[in-house]
Amino acid sequence: MPQGPENLLLASLVAGGWRLPESEMEAVPLPLGEPIHIRDGGGAGRITFVDEGVVSLVMHDEAGRPAEVGTVGREGLVGVPLLLGATVTPYTAFVQIAGRGRRVDYPTFRRWCEDDPAFRETISRYVYFRLLLSYQNTACNALHTAEQRVARWLLMTTRRTSPRFALKQDYLAMMLGVRRATVSVVCAGLKQQGLIDYSRGMVLVRDVPGLMRLSCSCFAAFDEFHRSLIAEAVPSPASPAVAL
């Protein structure tokens, strides 16, 4: 286990005096493409806190076509449906950018909520903001241009990881629900403006302020919550926050 949690929810609690029960958590790798199940093979619920990397939440239509409905980085956890009493989830979760996390079984997590009001309040606040972000994402997909949405996606990923990360254009097109040709045109334009560079499946964000000017206001909604967590957390030297 690293010294101090890199997950911002856990870090904010530890900064407030909560003692991290490491013996009740399992450190787990999050390899690229791995599905994150909220229930194990026996049906028992489990919560995964993301310490590093990004997890994508994807829904499929009747034809099996995927669309991203949310992402989770080190600001959050995977398993919100369990917290709301659901037995099934309408989406699938898989690792979009490789990293690592901490997993805890749901009965233990529920005991933490029952025993500690501060823990329960922090988790409730996170669930509330997940709902707000899902509303924002719906509005963004309906109202904003492909260029704005690509800029937002790149900014959110940079915020959660680093300015350099692995990404294929066909994957980004699938996540945003647009044609690959559209993403190619947008990314070529961003590269021509000097905002990003990309080669062999790797993206480098070169100009964050420039991307912010292009992005829709939806990034600010995410960034506000992210900053509120960082303000309460103790940043990890091993994984510093990207200054946006």
N, C-alpha and C positions, 0 to 999 in steps of 0.2 A: 504494500500500500504506500502511496506517496505521502509526504508530510503535509497533512491538511488536505481537505477535499478541494478538487478543482471545479466540481459542480457548484454553480452559484447558489442554488437553493440550500445545499448543505453548508456551503461556506458562510452564507448569511446567518444561518442558525448557529454555527460554531462561533462566529464573531459575537453573537448575542449571548453566549454562555452555554449553549447546548453541547452536551458531550456526545461526540460521534460514536455510536455503538459498532465499532469496526468488526467485532467478533460475530455480529449478526448479519454482516454484509459479505457478499462474495465479489471479489474483483474479477471482472470478466473482460476478455478482449472483444472488440467490436470490428471484426474483419469486413472488408468491403463486400456488399451484397448479401450479408447474412440477415435472415429474417429475425425480427425481435418479437417473440411471442409473449403475450401477457398471461398465458397459462402454459404450464409445462405439460409433458406427455401424459401425466396423471390427472390433469385438469386443475391443479392447484395454481392460484393466482400468484403473480410476481411483478414487482416494480423494478424498472431499470433506470438508474440515474446515469446520465451521460457525463463523463468527465472530459472526454475529448472525442471529436468527430461530430458527425451530423447523421441523424436518422430521418428518413423520409416516410411520411404517412401517405399512402396511396389508395385510392378507390378505383374500382373498375366498373364499366358500364356492362350492359347485357351482352355486348359483343366482345367483352374482355379487354377493351381499350383502357389503359391506365391514365390517371390524372392525379397529380400531387395535390393533396388537400391541406398539408401542413408539414412542417419540419421541426425537429427537436435537436438542440445543441446542448452545450454545457450549462445553459440557463434552465434546463428542465429535466423532465423524466418521461419515460414511456410507460403507459398504463393508466391514463386518465379515466378510461371507461370503468375500470375496477373501482376507482374512487367514487364514482357516481352510482355504483351498485349494479352495473351492467354485467351480464354473463357472457356476452359476445360483443365483438367490435365490428363496425361496418367497413373498416379499412385494414390494410396490411401495413406493417412497419418493417423496413429493412434499412441496413446501414448504407448511407449514401456516400459518406466520407469516413474512412476507417479511423478507429480510435479505440477507446476503452471506457468502461463504466463500472458501476457497482450495482449488484442485484440483491434484492431482499424479498423474501416471501411475503405475500399479502397479509396473512394473519399477524406477522411481526410488525409490519408497517401500520396496520390498523391499531395495534397496541400502542405504538408510538403516538399516534393521533389521540388516542383516548387518554394517555398518561400525561401528555404535554400540550397545554393550550397554545403555546408559542409555535410549536411544530405544526399543530392543526391549522392555525391561522395562516402560516406561511404557505402550506400546501393548498388551502382554500383560495388564497390570493392567486396562486399559480394557476389553478383550475379556472378561475374567473378570467384571467388574462388570456388563457388558451382559447376560451370562448370568444373573447373580443377579437383575438387575432384571426380566428376562423371566420368571423363576420367580415373583418377587414379583407381577408383573402378572397372571399366571395365577391365583394364589391370591386376589388382590384381586377379580378379576372373579367368582370363584366364591363368595366368602365375605362380601363387604361390600355394604352398601346403596348404592343409587343416590346418595343424598345424600353419603355418605362418598367415593364415587368421583368425583363432580363436584367436591367440595372438594379432593380430591387433585390432580385434573387442573388446576384453577385455580391451586393453589399451585405446581405444577411449572412451569406456563407463566409465572407471575409471577417465579419464581426465574430462569428462563432469559431473560426479556425485560424487562418492566416491569409495574407494576400496571395499566396500561391497554393493551388489545390488541383486535384485531378478532376477533369470534367470532359465528357464527350458531348458534342453538339446534339446528337440524336437523343441522348438522354435528357438534356435540358429541354428540348422540344417536347418530349413525352411528358415531362414534369409540368410544363406550362400549358400543355394542351394546344400547341400550335404546330405548324408544319416545320420540318427540319430546314427547308429552304428559307423560311422566315427567320429562324434563328441564325442561319449562316449569314444572311444579309445584315442583320442587326449586329452580330459579333464583328463582322468585317468593318462596319461603320465605327464601332467602338474602338477597334484596333487602329483604324485610320486616324481617329481623333487623338490617339495616344493614351486612351483611358485604360486599355487592357492589352495584353499580349497573349497569344496562345499558340501552342505547338505540341504535337504528339500527345494529345489528350491532357495537357496541362495548361491551366489558366494562371496568369499573373495579373493581378489588379495593380495598375501603375498610378492611377489618379483617382483616389477616393472622393475628394471634393467634386471632381468633374462628374463622376458617376452619381453623386448625390444630387447634383443639379439636374441630371437627366431623369432620375428616378421619380416615381410618383410619391405622394405624401404617405403612402402605406408603410414605407420603410421607417418613417418617424414613429409610427405607432409601435412597431417592434422595438425600435431603438430606445424609446422611452422606458419600456419595461426592462430591457437589458441593462440600461444605465442605472435604474433604481436598484437592481440586484447587485451590480458592481459596487454601488455606493455603500452597501451594507456588508459586502463580502471582503475578505482578505485576499487580494490577488495572489495567484501562485507564481513564484519566480520561474517555474518550469514551463508555464504556459501563459505568458503575459497577454492581457487584453490588447487587441489591435486598436490603436487610437484613430477613431473616425471623426 
